[in-house]
Amino acid sequence: MGSFMGHVLPGTLFLAVGLWHIWSAVVRFVMNPKGFQVRVWNPVSGFDGRLRYLELYVVAIGAFIDMCIELLYSTHLQFFVNGVLNPSHMNDFEHSGMLLMFFIFGVVALLSQQTGLVPLPEGALCLIAATAFSAEYFLFYFHSTTHKGLEGYYHLLLVILIGLCILSTIFGALMPTSFPVDLCCGIAIALQGLWFYQTAFTLYGPMMPEGCRLKENMISCHSPEYQVRGELLANFQLFIIAFGVLVAVVGSYGFAASRFGHPDLRSLSWANHQIMLCKPGKIRKEITSLQDHVCERVWMR
């Protein structure tokens, strides 16, 4: 099953990292559109560089704290029963393994960027992040806690968002100069964090759909119609969240462009506008006219 805080805590970490990733990608692009590079993490400027690696510390420390909660507090230190892993806490062990992967990513990135002990290119760090998201994907997809009904539908949507995180980080390694890829990575991480929040408030909080209830650590609905209604409500909630993130991205881009925009950004936008204005027929006509002009020059010789 799960708990309210068990979803809110990781949701807060994903949301904070995702929003920071979106803002950093937007600012870096508007300041230098021609020299843009994908980054799996983004430094914090100011404070004489003392907060430069804040994002990596948040990832590593946040994942470690959450892992300790899952592994030590939730299990009550009862790891084994009759010589085998405690079957009643298998989901806690799985969550701990997932969080361990993000902890490893944070530590490796810190060692690579801050100390140089593990000098890795940005593409390699992207693939390590994709590995952490892949572990999260498989652990949720093949969860020992069988998610059924309305609970299963909310976790299915979560798995889809995790899949978007995997794809965007992999493409970040394959397309290291693509602003859309870097922006999609931040959006996917932010959406995952918001969906953790939505799942917590819906399944374990005050937003439980009508006709469904939490009883004996299980979500049950009075009839299939109520379950379908709850699933449709989940679709609408995801749409609202995605729409809100899109509005925030467009707003942040407009603000960053007006405040930090490089002159090349305006020229690039103007060039794209001119390309869009050129109609295929007009282009063919100009090419034909140029060919005729060349032929005339040849015959004149």
C-alpha positions as CSV (number, residue, x, y, z in Angstrom):
1,M,0.0,0.0,0.0
2,G,1.6,3.3,1.1
3,S,1.0,6.4,3.2
4,F,0.4,10.1,2.8
5,M,4.0,11.1,3.9
6,G,5.4,8.2,1.9
7,H,4.2,9.9,-1.2
8,V,4.6,13.6,-0.2
9,L,8.3,13.3,0.8
10,P,9.6,11.9,-2.5
11,G,7.1,14.1,-4.4
12,T,8.7,17.2,-2.7
13,L,12.2,16.1,-3.8
14,F,11.1,15.4,-7.4
15,L,9.1,18.6,-7.6
16,A,11.9,20.8,-6.3
17,V,14.5,19.3,-8.6
18,G,12.2,19.4,-11.6
19,L,11.2,23.1,-11.1
20,W,14.9,24.0,-10.6
21,H,15.8,22.0,-13.8
22,I,13.2,23.8,-15.8
23,W,14.2,27.3,-14.7
24,S,17.9,26.6,-15.1
25,A,17.4,25.2,-18.6
26,V,15.4,28.1,-19.7
27,V,17.8,30.7,-18.3
28,R,20.9,28.9,-19.8
29,F,19.2,28.8,-23.2
30,V,18.0,32.4,-23.4
31,M,21.5,33.6,-22.3
32,N,23.3,31.6,-24.8
33,P,21.1,29.8,-27.4
34,K,23.9,28.9,-29.8
35,G,26.1,27.4,-27.1
36,F,23.4,25.6,-25.1
37,Q,24.4,22.2,-23.5
38,V,22.2,19.7,-21.7
39,R,23.0,19.4,-18.0
40,V,21.7,16.6,-15.8
41,W,22.2,18.9,-12.8
42,N,22.4,22.7,-12.5
43,P,24.6,24.7,-10.2
44,V,23.3,27.4,-7.9
45,S,25.0,30.7,-8.5
46,G,25.8,33.4,-5.9
47,F,26.9,33.1,-2.3
48,D,30.5,32.9,-3.4
49,G,30.0,29.5,-4.9
50,R,29.1,27.9,-1.6
51,L,25.8,26.7,-2.9
52,R,27.0,25.6,-6.3
53,Y,26.3,21.9,-5.7
54,L,23.1,22.4,-3.7
55,E,21.0,20.3,-6.1
56,L,23.3,17.3,-5.9
57,Y,23.3,17.5,-2.1
58,V,19.5,17.8,-2.0
59,V,19.3,14.6,-4.2
60,A,21.8,12.6,-2.2
61,I,20.8,13.7,1.3
62,G,17.0,13.6,0.5
63,A,17.3,10.2,-1.0
64,F,19.4,9.0,2.0
65,I,16.9,10.3,4.6
66,D,13.9,8.8,2.7
67,M,15.8,5.5,2.4
68,C,16.5,5.4,6.1
69,I,12.8,6.1,6.8
70,E,11.7,3.2,4.5
71,L,14.4,0.8,5.7
72,L,14.7,1.6,9.4
73,Y,11.5,3.3,10.6
74,S,8.9,1.6,8.4
75,T,10.3,-1.9,9.0
76,H,10.8,-1.4,12.8
77,L,14.2,-3.1,12.2
78,Q,12.5,-6.4,11.6
79,F,14.4,-7.3,8.5
80,F,14.2,-11.1,8.8
81,V,11.5,-13.5,9.9
82,N,12.6,-17.2,10.3
83,G,15.8,-16.5,8.4
84,V,14.2,-14.9,5.3
85,L,13.3,-11.3,4.5
86,N,10.2,-10.1,6.2
87,P,7.5,-10.6,3.6
88,S,5.2,-8.0,5.3
89,H,7.8,-5.3,4.5
90,M,8.9,-6.2,1.0
91,N,7.5,-3.0,-0.4
92,D,9.7,-1.0,2.1
93,F,12.7,-2.9,0.9
94,E,11.8,-2.2,-2.7
95,H,11.4,1.5,-2.0
96,S,14.7,1.5,-0.2
97,G,16.4,0.0,-3.3
98,M,14.8,2.6,-5.5
99,L,16.0,5.5,-3.3
100,L,19.5,3.9,-3.1
101,M,19.8,4.4,-6.8
102,F,19.1,8.1,-6.6
103,F,21.5,8.3,-3.6
104,I,24.2,6.7,-5.7
105,F,23.6,9.1,-8.6
106,G,23.9,12.1,-6.2
107,V,27.1,10.8,-4.7
108,V,28.7,9.9,-8.0
109,A,27.8,13.2,-9.5
110,L,29.3,15.0,-6.5
111,L,32.5,12.9,-6.8
112,S,32.7,13.7,-10.5
113,Q,31.9,17.4,-10.3
114,Q,33.3,18.6,-7.0
115,T,36.3,16.4,-6.3
116,G,37.2,15.0,-9.7
117,L,37.8,11.5,-8.3
118,V,35.3,10.0,-10.8
119,P,35.7,12.3,-13.8
120,L,32.6,11.6,-15.9
121,P,31.2,13.5,-18.9
122,E,27.7,14.9,-18.8
123,G,26.4,12.2,-21.1
124,A,27.6,9.5,-18.6
125,L,25.8,11.3,-15.7
126,C,22.7,11.4,-17.8
127,L,22.8,7.6,-18.3
128,I,23.4,7.1,-14.6
129,A,20.3,9.2,-13.9
130,A,18.4,7.2,-16.5
131,T,19.5,4.0,-14.6
132,A,18.1,5.4,-11.4
133,F,14.8,6.3,-13.1
134,S,14.7,2.8,-14.7
135,A,15.1,1.2,-11.3
136,E,12.2,3.3,-10.0
137,Y,10.2,2.3,-13.1
138,F,10.7,-1.5,-12.7
139,L,10.2,-1.4,-8.9
140,F,6.8,0.3,-9.3
141,Y,5.8,-1.8,-12.3
142,F,6.7,-5.1,-10.7
143,H,5.8,-4.0,-7.2
144,S,5.3,-6.7,-4.5
145,T,2.3,-4.8,-3.4
146,T,-0.3,-5.6,-6.0
147,H,-1.9,-2.3,-7.0
148,K,-5.4,-2.9,-8.2
149,G,-8.5,-0.9,-8.9
150,L,-8.2,2.9,-8.4
151,E,-4.9,2.7,-6.6
152,G,-3.5,0.7,-9.5
153,Y,-4.6,3.3,-12.0
154,Y,-2.9,6.1,-10.1
155,H,0.3,4.1,-10.0
156,L,0.0,3.3,-13.7
157,L,-0.1,7.0,-14.5
158,L,2.9,7.4,-12.2
159,V,4.8,4.7,-14.1
160,I,4.1,6.5,-17.4
161,L,5.6,9.7,-16.0
162,I,8.7,7.8,-14.8
163,G,9.0,6.4,-18.3
164,L,9.1,10.0,-19.7
165,C,11.9,10.7,-17.2
166,I,13.9,7.7,-18.5
167,L,13.5,8.7,-22.2
168,S,14.3,12.4,-21.6
169,T,17.5,11.6,-19.7
170,I,18.7,9.1,-22.3
171,F,18.0,11.6,-25.1
172,G,20.0,14.1,-23.0
173,A,23.0,11.9,-23.5
174,L,22.3,11.3,-27.2
175,M,21.4,15.0,-28.0
176,P,23.7,17.1,-25.7
177,T,22.8,20.4,-27.4
178,S,19.0,20.0,-27.5
179,F,17.1,22.6,-25.5
180,P,13.7,20.8,-25.9
181,V,15.2,17.6,-24.5
182,D,16.6,19.3,-21.5
183,L,13.4,21.1,-20.9
184,C,11.3,17.9,-21.3
185,C,13.5,16.3,-18.6
186,G,12.7,19.0,-16.1
187,I,9.0,18.9,-17.0
188,A,8.9,15.1,-16.6
189,I,10.5,15.3,-13.2
190,A,8.2,18.1,-12.0
191,L,5.2,16.2,-13.3
192,Q,6.3,13.1,-11.4
193,G,6.7,15.1,-8.2
194,L,3.2,16.7,-8.6
195,W,1.6,13.3,-9.3
196,F,3.1,11.9,-6.1
197,Y,1.4,14.8,-4.3
198,Q,-1.9,14.1,-6.2
199,T,-1.8,10.4,-5.3
200,A,-1.2,11.3,-1.7
201,F,-4.1,13.7,-1.4
202,T,-6.4,11.5,-3.4
203,L,-5.8,8.0,-2.0
204,Y,-4.7,9.0,1.5
205,G,-6.1,12.4,2.0
206,P,-9.2,14.5,1.6
207,M,-9.7,14.1,-2.2
208,M,-10.9,10.5,-2.2
209,P,-13.4,10.2,-5.1
210,E,-17.1,9.7,-4.2
211,G,-18.0,6.0,-3.7
212,C,-14.5,4.9,-2.8
213,R,-12.8,4.7,0.6
214,L,-9.6,3.6,2.4
215,K,-10.3,0.7,4.7
216,E,-7.9,-1.8,6.2
217,N,-5.0,-0.4,4.2
218,M,-6.9,-1.0,0.9
219,I,-8.7,1.3,-1.6
220,S,-12.2,-0.1,-2.4
221,C,-15.0,1.3,-4.4
222,H,-18.7,0.5,-3.9
223,S,-19.2,-0.5,-7.6
224,P,-17.3,-0.6,-10.9
225,E,-19.1,2.6,-11.9
226,Y,-17.5,4.5,-9.0
227,Q,-14.1,3.1,-9.9
228,V,-14.4,4.2,-13.5
229,R,-15.5,7.6,-12.3
230,G,-12.4,7.8,-10.1
231,E,-10.2,6.8,-13.0
232,L,-11.7,9.5,-15.2
233,L,-11.1,12.0,-12.4
234,A,-7.5,10.9,-12.3
235,N,-7.2,11.7,-16.0
236,F,-8.6,15.1,-15.5
237,Q,-6.3,15.7,-12.5
238,L,-3.3,14.8,-14.7
239,F,-4.5,17.1,-17.4
240,I,-4.8,20.0,-15.0
241,I,-1.3,19.3,-13.6
242,A,0.2,19.1,-17.1
243,F,-1.6,22.3,-18.2
244,G,-0.4,24.1,-15.1
245,V,3.2,23.0,-15.6
246,L,3.0,24.1,-19.3
247,V,1.7,27.6,-18.3
248,A,4.5,27.9,-15.8
249,V,7.1,26.9,-18.4
250,V,5.8,29.4,-20.9
251,G,5.7,32.1,-18.3
252,S,9.2,31.4,-17.0
253,Y,10.5,31.4,-20.6
254,G,8.9,34.8,-21.3
255,F,10.2,36.3,-18.1
256,A,13.7,34.9,-18.6
257,A,13.8,36.0,-22.2
258,S,12.8,39.6,-21.3
259,R,15.3,39.8,-18.5
260,F,18.3,37.7,-19.5
261,G,17.7,37.2,-23.3
262,H,20.8,37.2,-25.5
263,P,20.7,39.2,-28.8
264,D,21.2,35.9,-30.7
265,L,17.8,34.8,-29.2
266,R,15.9,37.5,-31.1
267,S,17.8,36.9,-34.3
268,L,17.2,33.1,-34.0
269,S,13.5,33.7,-33.4
270,W,13.3,36.1,-36.4
271,A,15.1,33.5,-38.7
272,N,12.6,30.8,-37.7
273,H,9.7,33.2,-38.3
274,Q,11.0,33.9,-41.8
275,I,11.4,30.2,-42.6
276,M,7.8,29.6,-41.5
277,L,6.6,32.5,-43.7
278,C,8.3,30.9,-46.8
279,K,5.8,28.8,-48.6
280,P,6.9,25.7,-50.5
281,G,5.5,27.0,-53.8
282,K,7.4,30.3,-53.4
283,I,10.6,28.4,-52.6
284,R,10.2,26.2,-55.7
285,K,9.6,29.3,-57.8
286,E,12.7,31.0,-56.5
287,I,14.8,27.8,-57.2
288,T,13.5,27.5,-60.7
289,S,14.2,31.2,-61.4
290,L,17.7,30.8,-60.1
291,Q,18.2,27.7,-62.3
292,D,17.0,29.6,-65.4
293,H,19.4,32.5,-64.6
294,V,22.3,30.1,-64.3
295,C,21.4,28.4,-67.6
296,E,21.2,31.8,-69.4
297,R,24.7,32.7,-68.1
298,V,26.0,29.3,-69.4
299,W,24.5,29.8,-72.9
300,M,25.8,33.3,-73.1
301,R,29.3,32.0,-72.7
